[in-house]
């Protein structure tokens, strides 16, 4: 029974992973305005947004709770992307 539950969870996780496999928040945020980026993130399901956070290590201190809302996660990703863009711009100033 436990193995069956594990298999179901595994398949669900892989399905969500494949839905966001080609999405990279730091690249996507540079291609559009911040509002459009937030709207693009809003198009994902809550599980997909959570997978983006997990996949790109956007919560290393684990400040987001497991039950964080989709809106909070979207905002967290958008802020992280803005910070990364600002850092990269400073880094490559000559």
FENWO-V932008 format. One record per backbone hydrogen bond with DSSP energy under -1.0 kcal/mol. NH is the residue of the N-H (numbers start at 1). CO is the residue of the C=O. If there is no record, write none. Layout:
NH & CO
NH & CO
//
This chain:
5 & 1
6 & 2
7 & 3
8 & 4
9 & 5
10 & 6
11 & 7
12 & 8
13 & 9
14 & 10
15 & 11
16 & 12
17 & 13
18 & 14
19 & 15
20 & 16
23 & 20
28 & 24
29 & 25
37 & 33
38 & 34
39 & 35
40 & 36
41 & 37
42 & 38
44 & 41
49 & 45
50 & 46
51 & 47
52 & 48
53 & 49
54 & 50
55 & 51
56 & 52
57 & 54
58 & 53
62 & 59
68 & 65
73 & 69
74 & 70
75 & 71
76 & 72
77 & 73
78 & 74
79 & 75
80 & 76
81 & 77
82 & 78
83 & 79
84 & 80
85 & 81
86 & 82
87 & 83
88 & 84
89 & 85
90 & 86
91 & 87
92 & 88
93 & 90
//
